[in-house]
Amino acid sequence: MSKSVIVISAILLCLVVGCGREQSPMGPGSPALRHENTGNTQAQLSATEVLSVQLNLFVGFANGQPVNVHRITADWEPATVTWNSFGGAYNANVEGSFATVTSGWQSIDITGLVQDWVDDTQPNFGLLLDQAVSGFSPQIISSMETGSLAPFLVICYDPGGDVVCDTLTAQADVFVDQMLPDNPTEGNTVLQVAQMMTPSAEKQALIRFGLPDFVNQQLPASIGGQVWDDVNQDGVHGQDEPGLSGVVVNLYDCLDSFVLATTTDIGGAYLFADLPAGSYLVEFVAGEGYLFSPPGQTADDSLDSDADPATGLTVCLTVAEGEDASFWSAGMYLPPDPDDPDDPGCTRGKGYWKNHAGFGPQLDELSDLLPLSLGSDGGDMSLFVADAQTAADVLAMKTYGSPKNGITKLYAHLLTAKLNIASGADAEKVAGVIDEADAFLADRSWVDWKELDRDSRNLVLEWKDVLESYNNGEIGPGSCD
């Protein structure tokens, strides 16, 4: 009997009866594990990313030649597979390798291979071990029949915030032998891997792991916010402005397909929870008589209004996996009713109307209130304000004179007062002053300022002061701010 046969026989005996000096995979000498999984194919693992996979093999006899790991490309049955039926069904790319001259556990990184299985970019038909360099004797690896020395994987993954490592033992393993090309080897306690020189023949090991069904479980996103009663109509949620309950809020995707609907709670809050990451539109449905506040009036996303006043829709917004976007809100208000004596409305200063003419970040709130006349209708010198540009020029006091010109200042505050009245403010306190100023401006323009006598100049400035006090809320219904 040759020495090689004696050595192999001794190794086989050791593997069958157990080698007492070696520790089991779960013993003190094995890789550190947090969980154990016995390869149950019905198990469900939630994994967003496979971080690492180590293939662990117990080598009973080594010859120092490299053993390579390959991906198997076709299905096989352990009870019937042979060298001929297998037919070399593996990919030539090397997924990992090891080389050793001593017996013991070997650990090989096959993260990329298993990630492909998890991502379904490659089917899981298992892995193949072969020896690329010729040697005199086969390398012996213990099979799943040995129990504690069976091949196993350690898979570490992140299911969402905490790294978990699981152990998976082999589900099937055999070796195919070119010398015995039609002989199956299921149930053998060893797996042989060889590139024999004498005789010239290969032995390849096939191992399959019953991987759990990895589920790429995304963390849900949410979209929410608040609808509030914007009493002063400034588009900024003040501390004393209450939420509006019962407001319908709809959710669409950005192709205008309906997704969900809800209503605001008693505090005006709403929430769309458990959403997949993606892009959405939020639609706020204003109650009867309500108007939307101007959007984007503050850099604080938690306090501004996000609804388009014309449509009630937000812009197309995108939420990432797990994101809580609870700052998409809307201000609404009931405009004053000019026909209701119990609702005097409120006034705003010249600066507000100048900033809301549509030439800056704020929306145009003037055009719907025009045209207006500064001077009696049909007056020869009356200044007709037909559009937002003319209104902005009047309020800026640079086109029709300058701030040193009393009539220029009267223009600005008279227009401001008329805009306030057109938006619902009670005019009782300034009606007489407006009539007097209109009658005066019907015959005079800003170019006449220097020609006025002292009494006329003082009268113009008195009208301007009264109108300015009205616009600033010092007299009349009071300021909206």
VOMAR-620849 format. One record per residue (C-alpha): x, y, z; residue in three letters. Coordinates in steps of 0.1 Angstrom, whole numbers. Each point is the difference from the previous one (the first is absolute). Example, Ala and Ser with C-alpha at 12.3 -4.5 7.8 and 13.67 -1.06 7.14 Angstrom:
<pts>
123|-45|78|ALA
14|34|-7|SER
</pts>
This chain:
<pts>
0|0|0|MET
14|34|-9|SER
7|27|25|LYS
-26|24|-15|SER
-27|-26|3|VAL
9|-6|37|ILE
-1|37|7|VAL
-34|4|-17|ILE
-14|-30|18|SER
11|14|34|ALA
-16|34|-8|ILE
-33|-16|-11|LEU
-1|-20|33|LEU
6|32|19|CYS
-28|18|-18|LEU
-24|-29|6|VAL
6|-4|37|VAL
8|36|7|GLY
33|17|7|CYS
-1|10|36|GLY
26|27|-1|ARG
-22|22|-24|GLU
-27|23|13|GLN
-35|2|-16|SER
-10|30|-20|PRO
-19|14|29|MET
27|-6|25|GLY
26|24|14|PRO
22|-2|-31|GLY
-27|8|-25|SER
-9|34|-15|PRO
-19|23|23|ALA
-37|-3|-6|LEU
-30|20|12|ARG
-27|-23|-13|HIS
-2|-36|-11|GLU
-20|-12|-30|ASN
-1|-36|-10|THR
-7|6|-37|GLY
-38|-2|2|ASN
-11|11|-35|THR
-33|13|14|GLN
17|26|22|ALA
-5|36|-9|GLN
30|24|4|LEU
-5|37|-5|SER
31|14|-15|ALA
7|33|-17|THR
37|-8|-6|GLU
22|-31|4|VAL
31|12|17|LEU
21|-31|0|SER
-2|-37|-6|VAL
27|-25|12|GLN
0|-36|-13|LEU
14|-23|27|ASN
15|-34|-9|LEU
17|-26|22|PHE
30|-13|-18|VAL
10|-35|12|GLY
29|-4|-24|PHE
17|28|-20|ALA
27|-2|-27|ASN
9|38|-1|GLY
-16|6|-34|GLN
-26|27|-5|PRO
-36|-9|2|VAL
-23|23|-20|ASN
-37|8|5|VAL
-22|3|-31|HIS
-37|8|-7|ARG
-20|-30|-12|ILE
-21|8|-30|THR
-25|-28|-2|ALA
-22|-19|25|ASP
11|-34|13|TRP
-14|-27|22|GLU
23|-14|27|PRO
-14|-35|-2|ALA
7|-4|-37|THR
26|26|-11|VAL
32|-15|-15|THR
30|13|-19|TRP
-17|-7|-33|ASN
-34|13|9|SER
14|32|15|PHE
20|7|-31|GLY
21|28|13|GLY
-29|23|7|ALA
19|28|18|TYR
13|34|-7|ASN
38|3|-5|ALA
2|32|20|ASN
16|-6|35|VAL
-23|13|28|GLU
26|-8|27|GLY
28|-24|9|SER
21|-14|27|PHE
32|-20|3|ALA
13|-19|31|THR
24|-27|9|VAL
-16|-8|34|THR
-34|-13|10|SER
-26|22|17|GLY
-26|26|-8|TRP
4|22|-31|GLN
-20|32|-5|SER
-6|14|-35|ILE
-16|33|-9|ASP
-28|-5|-25|ILE
-20|32|6|THR
-3|9|-37|GLY
-14|-35|-9|LEU
-27|0|27|VAL
-9|36|-7|GLN
-8|-10|-36|ASP
-22|-28|14|TRP
-18|24|23|VAL
-5|26|-27|ASP
-13|-27|-24|ASP
26|10|-26|THR
12|-36|1|GLN
-20|-31|9|PRO
12|-19|31|ASN
11|-34|-13|PHE
28|-2|26|GLY
38|2|-2|LEU
28|-22|-14|LEU
34|-7|15|LEU
28|-10|-23|ASP
38|-2|2|GLN
16|19|-29|ALA
35|-15|4|VAL
9|-36|-3|SER
10|-20|31|GLY
7|-36|11|PHE
-30|-4|24|SER
-35|15|4|PRO
-8|26|26|GLN
-26|-12|25|ILE
-28|22|13|ILE
-26|-12|25|SER
-36|-2|-13|SER
-33|8|16|MET
-2|-37|10|GLU
26|8|28|THR
-24|23|18|GLY
23|23|21|SER
26|2|-28|LEU
-25|7|-28|ALA
5|29|-24|PRO
-17|32|11|PHE
-4|37|-9|LEU
1|30|22|VAL
-21|27|-15|ILE
0|35|14|CYS
-26|25|-12|TYR
-17|32|10|ASP
-38|-3|2|PRO
-3|36|10|GLY
22|16|26|GLY
16|-30|17|ASP
25|-25|-15|VAL
-11|-36|4|VAL
22|-32|-7|CYS
-17|-33|-6|ASP
14|-35|-6|THR
-13|-22|-28|LEU
11|-37|-3|THR
2|-18|-33|ALA
-32|-13|-14|GLN
16|-24|-25|ALA
36|-10|-8|ASP
17|-26|-22|VAL
31|-4|-21|PHE
2|-12|-36|VAL
29|-22|-11|ASP
14|-1|-35|GLN
15|-34|7|MET
-35|-13|8|LEU
-20|22|-23|PRO
-34|-16|5|ASP
2|-7|38|ASN
-21|23|23|PRO
16|7|35|THR
-29|13|21|GLU
3|-10|37|GLY
38|-1|0|ASN
16|15|31|THR
27|18|-20|VAL
2|22|-31|LEU
30|-6|-22|GLN
17|28|-20|VAL
29|-10|-23|ALA
18|6|-32|GLN
18|-34|-1|MET
31|-6|-20|MET
0|-37|2|THR
-25|-10|-12|PRO
-9|33|-18|SER
-35|7|15|ALA
-19|27|18|GLU
-22|-1|31|LYS
-23|30|7|GLN
-22|7|30|ALA
-35|14|-4|LEU
-17|18|30|ILE
-34|17|1|ARG
-13|21|29|PHE
-37|4|6|GLY
1|38|1|LEU
-30|17|17|PRO
-22|21|-22|ASP
17|34|4|PHE
-26|28|-2|VAL
12|34|-9|ASN
-23|17|26|GLN
0|38|-4|GLN
-7|21|30|LEU
-33|19|-6|PRO
0|37|-5|ALA
-27|25|11|SER
-13|34|-10|ILE
-19|23|23|GLY
-5|35|12|GLY
-27|24|13|GLN
-28|21|-14|VAL
-5|32|20|TRP
-22|30|0|ASP
22|28|-12|ASP
-18|28|17|VAL
23|28|-11|ASN
4|-15|-35|GLN
38|3|1|ASP
9|-36|-9|GLY
19|-6|33|VAL
-15|-22|26|HIS
-2|21|32|GLY
-2|-14|35|GLN
-35|13|5|ASP
-14|-13|-34|GLU
-20|-32|6|PRO
0|-32|-22|GLY
-29|-7|-22|LEU
-17|-34|5|SER
-18|-20|-26|GLY
19|13|-30|VAL
3|-25|-28|VAL
35|-8|-10|VAL
7|-22|-31|ASN
33|-17|-10|LEU
9|-5|-37|TYR
31|-13|-17|ASP
17|25|-22|CYS
-18|-14|-31|LEU
-33|11|16|ASP
-11|-35|10|SER
-20|0|32|PHE
17|-18|29|VAL
-17|7|33|LEU
-24|25|18|ALA
-3|11|36|THR
-14|29|20|THR
17|22|26|THR
-5|-8|37|ASP
-13|23|27|ILE
33|19|0|GLY
2|3|-38|GLY
27|-28|-4|ALA
-1|-26|-27|TYR
23|-30|-7|LEU
5|-24|-29|PHE
20|-29|16|ALA
16|-32|-13|ASP
8|14|-35|LEU
26|-15|-23|PRO
28|24|-9|ALA
-9|20|-30|GLY
-14|33|-13|SER
-34|14|10|TYR
-23|30|-2|LEU
-21|11|30|VAL
-33|17|-8|GLU
-18|21|27|PHE
-37|5|-6|VAL
-11|34|13|ALA
-33|2|19|GLY
-28|22|-13|GLU
10|37|-1|GLY
36|-7|10|TYR
30|13|-20|LEU
35|-14|1|PHE
28|21|16|SER
30|12|-20|PRO
26|-28|0|PRO
37|1|8|GLY
-2|30|23|GLN
27|-12|24|THR
31|-22|-2|ALA
-14|-21|29|ASP
-16|-30|-17|ASP
-20|-8|31|SER
-18|34|-1|LEU
-6|9|-36|ASP
-28|-10|-24|SER
8|-23|-29|ASP
-32|0|-19|ALA
-4|18|-34|ASP
-28|25|7|PRO
-15|-8|-34|ALA
-1|-38|2|THR
7|-10|36|GLY
28|-22|-12|LEU
36|-2|13|THR
29|-4|-23|VAL
10|-36|-10|CYS
19|-11|32|LEU
22|-30|4|THR
4|-21|32|VAL
28|-25|5|ALA
-3|-34|18|GLU
-8|6|36|GLY
-4|38|-3|GLU
-25|18|21|ASP
-10|31|-21|ALA
-25|16|25|SER
4|36|-11|PHE
-23|3|-30|TRP
-27|24|13|SER
-26|25|-12|ALA
-13|32|14|GLY
-36|10|-8|MET
-21|30|9|TYR
-35|13|-4|LEU
3|34|-17|PRO
-21|28|15|PRO
-35|5|-15|ASP
-4|36|-11|PRO
-37|-3|2|ASP
1|-13|36|ASP
0|29|25|PRO
11|-23|27|ASP
32|-9|-19|ASP
21|32|-4|PRO
30|-18|-15|GLY
35|12|6|CYS
27|22|-17|THR
35|-5|-12|ARG
28|26|-5|GLY
15|13|-32|LYS
29|-24|2|GLY
-21|-31|0|TYR
-18|9|-32|TRP
32|10|-17|LYS
15|-34|9|ASN
-30|-19|-12|HIS
-2|15|-35|ALA
14|-32|-15|GLY
36|12|-8|PHE
17|-18|29|GLY
-3|-33|17|PRO
-35|8|12|GLN
-31|-5|-21|LEU
-19|27|-18|ASP
-28|11|23|GLU
-7|33|-17|LEU
-12|-8|-34|SER
-34|-14|12|ASP
-6|33|18|LEU
6|22|-30|LEU
-7|23|-18|PRO
-1|29|24|LEU
1|38|-6|SER
21|25|20|LEU
-23|30|-6|GLY
-37|1|-9|SER
-10|-23|-29|ASP
3|19|-32|GLY
21|28|15|GLY
24|17|-24|ASP
30|-7|23|MET
-11|-31|17|SER
26|-28|0|LEU
-16|-32|-12|PHE
16|-32|16|VAL
-10|-28|-24|ALA
27|-26|7|ASP
24|-13|27|ALA
30|17|-16|GLN
-16|35|2|THR
-10|-8|36|ALA
35|-11|9|ALA
14|32|-15|ASP
-25|22|20|VAL
9|-18|32|LEU
37|2|-6|ALA
-3|38|-3|MET
27|3|-27|LYS
-19|2|-33|THR
-26|26|8|TYR
22|24|19|GLY
21|-8|30|SER
-4|-4|38|PRO
6|38|3|LYS
-31|7|-20|ASN
-32|2|21|GLY
-23|-11|-29|ILE
23|-30|-7|THR
-5|-10|37|LYS
-37|6|-2|LEU
-2|-22|-31|TYR
17|-29|19|ALA
-22|2|31|HIS
-32|6|-19|LEU
7|-30|-22|LEU
8|-21|31|THR
-32|11|17|ALA
-21|-9|-31|LYS
18|-34|-3|LEU
-9|-7|37|ASN
-36|10|-6|ILE
-2|-21|-32|ALA
12|-30|21|SER
-28|4|26|GLY
11|27|25|ALA
-26|23|14|ASP
4|35|-16|ALA
-21|21|24|GLU
29|18|17|LYS
15|12|-32|VAL
-29|3|-25|ALA
-1|37|3|GLY
37|5|-4|VAL
1|-23|-30|ILE
-28|20|-17|ASP
19|33|7|GLU
33|-14|-12|ALA
-16|-14|-32|ASP
-17|33|-8|ALA
34|18|5|PHE
19|-25|-22|LEU
-25|2|-28|ALA
15|34|-9|ASP
36|-3|13|ARG
28|-25|-4|SER
34|-5|16|TRP
16|25|-24|VAL
-21|28|17|ASP
15|-5|34|TRP
25|28|-1|LYS
-27|25|-13|GLU
-24|-6|29|LEU
-4|26|27|ASP
8|-8|36|ARG
-36|-7|10|ASP
-5|-24|-29|SER
33|-18|9|ARG
-10|-3|36|ASN
-34|-14|-10|LEU
16|-27|-23|VAL
23|-10|29|LEU
-29|-2|24|GLU
-19|-23|-23|TRP
32|-21|-4|LYS
4|-3|38|ASP
-36|-11|6|VAL
2|-26|-27|LEU
33|-12|13|GLU
-15|-4|35|SER
-29|-19|-15|TYR
23|-23|-20|ASN
22|-7|31|ASN
-30|-9|21|GLY
1|30|23|GLU
-35|10|-10|ILE
-28|-20|-17|GLY
-3|-38|3|PRO
36|-6|10|GLY
30|-16|-15|SER
0|-36|-13|CYS
35|-5|15|ASP
</pts>
